[in-house]
């Protein structure tokens, strides 16, 4: 399964009431004037002032639980019964996350709340999804980071940020080619030092100087030396790490939990069991628990990570599911199938798929094509397409409800240039 910094420096100091003015300092035959201690701060940026004022007037609204809803070529949002809450008027929308969603009209975007109020007006070139109570928009070619009310976290613009703006209280921003981190209070946590990173978690941030990877804590201290070829994000105290072109698993102190002996480890370090293979795409598949103890070996090629008690495996060119003992639980009969998430898994044949339960029965008909490479429900919804060659994308939920107006398919079929 898939998916540098300087805090705003204060210029100038408060001048003590009774401190005498320092005398010039002699330097050879020249006299060098001392640096002024009472230099005036730079003028406030009107952009940040306006955002502060707008955020101060914001009245909190319920986050809601909304799903992107499509009506022909416009998007809005509906509740989980399919009732339209925010009328379709946008050219495109993002997912609602933590009560906020990015919306687009033409080349401009903004951030709305669950009532449709523009927390950030639709006038920015680019917007980020909301993560960990924070989001961001671009001003020109630079980014500003704001909280859920639209209040700037710090009065500073950045050259870039992480796809997930904030993780575990750490906001990732970039100056030039280097990344650093600030806290939700706007204070600098880690200076602009690293060229690459993975999301923060468990008190650790995997980082790279452009050549090798290690991990730092949230003060910027290197806690795992930069000696790996890659370190993925931490989950529950563990992370996948590659060394000498082999994958293993390490803990937050850098201790090796699963040796670096494997060509491939499926997914990430989040599941109850780690699914590893000595040779990529070749059985057997070896299972480890989270202490690093080997708990099983199955004579099939794993196709995804362990989830919901089962592992997707390849048998005779088709995909089925086994348990951790290697017992075949669901026969191999699909061209492609993903891991189970909360009891459902995407399974497809001839590029048409739906969702099956743990008996292997389709509970959402196999009539869709994936909108992206990997298909799984996130917050109970997933985006799909009508056909492999169709750009008619929309959302469905775990009950199979389509968030699509009744006449959108007919409208799409008549378009001379489908988009």
N, C-alpha and C positions, 0 to 999 in steps of 0.2 A: 504494500500500500504506500501510496505516495502522498507527494505536495512535496571623519574623526574629529574627535570631538573636543570642543572647548565650550564650557558653559558661558553664557553671556557675561563678559567681564565688566565689572563696574568701573567706569572711568572717573577718576577723581576721588577725593576723600573729603570727609567732613572736616572743616577747619576748626581746631580747638579754639575756644573763646579767648584764652589768655596766652596762647603760644606765641612767642616773639618770632618775627620774620627772620629766617636764617640769613647769615652774611654770605657774600660771594666767597667762592673757594679759589685760592690761588693755584695756578698750574703753570710752573715755570714763570715766564714773563707775562702770560695771558691770564685773564680773569674769567672763570667759567661760572655763569649764573646757575644757581641751584634750580632743580626741577620744581615747578610750582606744585604745592600740596593742595591747593584749593581750586584746581581746574574745574570748570563747569562740565557737567555730564552732557553727552550728546543729546540733541533734541529728540523727543519721543517720535517714533515712527507712527504716522497717523493711521496706518493700517491696523497696527496692534491696538491703538487707542480705540478705534471704531469697533473692533472685535470685542474688546473688554466691555465696552458700553452695551453692545448688543447682547452679550452673554449675561450681563447683570440683569437684563430685563426678561430673560427667558423664564417661563413658568413651566415647571416640571410636568411632564405628561407620562401616562403609563407607557411602558415599553411596547406593549402589544405583542402579538405572535402572528406576524403577517407573512404572506407568501407572494412572490412576484406573480402578477396576473397579466396575461396577454390578451389584447383585443386588436386584431389585425396587426398594424405596425406600431401600435402604442402599448406602453406598459404602465401598470399601476400596481396596487396591492389588494389582496383579499384576506379575510380571516380564514380559519381552518374549516369553515363550513362552505367556503366558496363565495361568501358575500363580499362584494366590493366595498372596501373601506377607503381607499385612496384611488380616485378615478384615473383610468389609463390616459395619461397625457404626456408621458415621457417617451423619448426615443429608445431609451434603454435604462435598466435599473440593476442594482446589485442586490444581494441577499440582505434581509434584515438581520443584523447581528447586534445584540445588546441594545435593541430598541432603536437602531440607526441604520439607514441605508443610503448608499450613493445613488443619485439619480442624474440622468443626462438629458439635455435638450440641445440638439445639434452638437457642437464642439465644446459645450460648457457643462459643468456638473456642479452639484451641491450635495449637502447631507440633510436628510429629513428625519423627523421623529415619527412615532406611530400615528400621529394625527395628520401628517403631511406638512407640518410646519418646517420651514427651511432653517434648520439650526445653522447651517452654512449656506448662504444664498447660492442659487444656481448661476454662477458667473466665473467659476474657476476652470482652468484647463484640465486638471486631473484631480481625482479624489481617491482616497484609500478606504478600504473597509475598516469598520470599527473593531478593534481588538483590545481587550483588557482596559475598557472604558476610555479609549483614546482613538483618534483618527487624525487625518491630515489632508491638506489640500495644497495645490501648487499656486504660487504667485509668480508669474513669468516662468522661469525654469527652475525655481527653487521651492522647497516645501516648508510649510509651517505646521506645527503639531498643536492640536487643540484637544480639550476634553469633550465630554458628551454634551456640554452646554455651549460649546463653540468658543470657550475661553482659551487663549493661547497658554500653553504650558510654560513657554519661555519666549521672550521677545527676540527671537533670532530665526533666521532662515537657513535651511540646510540644502545641500546639493542632492541628497537622496535619503532614503530610509528603507526599512525592511518591508516586505510584503505584509507581514503582520506587524503593524506599527509598534505594538507593545506586547511583551510577554513577561508574566511574573513580575510586573512592576518596573520593568526595564524597557525604556523606549530607545529603539535603535535608529541612529541618524548618521548621515555621512557628510563629510566636508572633503572636497576633492575626491581622492580615491580611497580615503581612510574612514573607517567606521569607529564610532564611539557610542556611549550610552548615557542617557540622563534618566533621572527618576521622575515619578509623577509630580514631584514638587518642583521640577524644573532644574534641580541641582545636578551638576556634572558628577557622574559616578565613575565613568571610565573615559579617559582621554581618547582623541582620535588617533588610533594606533594601528588598526588591523584592516587588511584588504578584503577578507572574507569572514563570514560568520554563519552560524546556525542559530535558531531561536533559543532564547534563554529558558532555563527551567531547572528546578532542583538546586538553585543557587549557583548554577554553572552556565557559562556561555562558551560554546565551542568557537574558536577563532583561528584565523590563519594569517600569516604574514605574507601570503602569496606563494609560499613554497611548502611549508609544513603546517600541521594543525596541532593545537593543544587546547586547553580550556582555562578560563579565568573565573574568579568569583565576582561578586557584584561590586567589589571595590576596585577591580582591575588587577588584583594580584594573580599571577600565574600559579595555578594549583596543579595543572597537569602540563608537563613540559611540551613544547612544540616539537614533536618528533613523530607525529602520525601523518599519514597521507590524507586522512579525513576523519572527523568525528561528527557523528550525527547528533540531533537533539537528545537531551536526557528525558527519560520518563521513569518515574518511580525509582530514581537513583541509579539507573543504568543507561548506557549509550552504546550504539554500535560504533566501532572504530576499526580503521583499516591501517595495517602496517605490513610493509614488505609485500604489498599487493594481496594481502589476505585479511579477511574480516574476523573480528572477535568482538567481545563485549567487555567494557570496563565500567567500574563504579565511579562515584563522584570524587574519590581520592586517587583515581588512576589505576587502582588494582585491577588486574586482569581476572575477569569472572569466567569468560569463555575464551579459550586460547585463540590466537590469530592463526587459524589453520584452515579457514574456509573461503572458498571462492565466492560464496554468496550466502547472505542471511536475509531472509524475506522480511519485508516491511520495516519495522522499527523495533525499539526495545520496550514497547508498551505492553504487548500481550503477556499472558501468564506463562507461556512457553515460547522459547526462542527456536525458530525453525532454520536449521543450517544445512548447507551441502558442501562437501569437500570439493566436488567438481560441479560447476554450473550446469544446470539442466540435466544432471545425471543422478539417478538414485545410487545409494540410499539417501534418505532424508533423516537427519539426526535432530532429536529434540532435547533441549536443556530447560531445567526450571530456572528460576531467577537467582538461585544461589550458584548456578553453574554446574549443577549435578545433571549428568546425562540420565534422562528418564525414558528414552525410547528411541527406536530406530525403525523406520518404515521403508518397505522395499519399493517405494514409488517416488517419482519426481514431484516435489511440492511446487505448486503454482502460485501460492499466496501464503500469507502468514497465518498462524493459528488464531482462531477467533470463534467465540460461541461454542467451544467444545469440538470444533471440526477443523480440518485442513483440506483445502482444495488440492487435488493431485491429478496428474496426467496418467491415463491408462489407455494404451492403444490409440493415441491421437485424440482422445476425448477427455473431458474433465468430470471428475466425481469428487466424493468427499469421504475421508476416513477419520477415525478418532485417533487418539494418541497411541493406541496399541497397534495401529495399522489396519484395524478392521474396517472393511468397506461398509459405510453407513448409507450412502446415496450412490447408486450406480453411475458410472462414467458414461454420460450420454449427451454432453454439450460441447460445442466447439470452443466455448469460452465460459468461465464462471469465476466469480470473485468470492472473497471471504464473506461469511455471514456477519451481519451487523444487527443486533437485537432481533434475531430470529428470521431475517430475510437476507437473500443473496441474489445478486444479478446473475442470470444465466441465459446464454444465447446460442442460437443455431442460425447459420446463414445470415449473420449480421442483424437478426431480429431477436430481441430479448425481452424478458420481463423479470419478475422477482418470484423466487421459489421459497417455500418454507422448508423445515428440516426433514420433511418426508419426501422432498423432491417434487412436490406438487406446485404448479404455478398458482400463486394467489393474486398476482397482477399479470395479466395476459402478455404473452410474448409477441408484442406488436410494435415495439419501440426500437430505435437505434440510439446508441450512446451519443450524448452531446460532447463528451470528452473521453479520453482514453480509459479512465477508471470510473466505474459507476457504483455509487453507494449512497444511501440516505444520510444526509447531514441535517440534524435538527428536524428529522421526519420528512424532508423533501429532497427531490433530486431533479435536475434538468435533463430532458431527453429530446429526441427528434423523431419525426414521423417515419423517416427512411434514411438509409445511409447517404443518399445524395441530396437530402433535404436540408435547407437552412431554417426550416420552421421549428424553432426551439421553444420549449415551454416547460413548465414544472408539473410534476405529479407528486402526490403524497403516498404514505404507506397504505392507504385504503384504495389507491388507484384513482383517486379524484384528479382530474385534469384541470389545471388553472388556466383555462383557455376559453374565450367566448365561443358560442355555438357556431357563428358564421365565419370564424377566422380561417378554417381550412378551405372553405369555398372561396374566400377572398384570395387566399394564397395561391390556390390552383389557377386562378385567372390572371395572376400577375405575369406580364410579358417577360420581365426580368426578375426572377425570384431572389429575394435577399432576406 
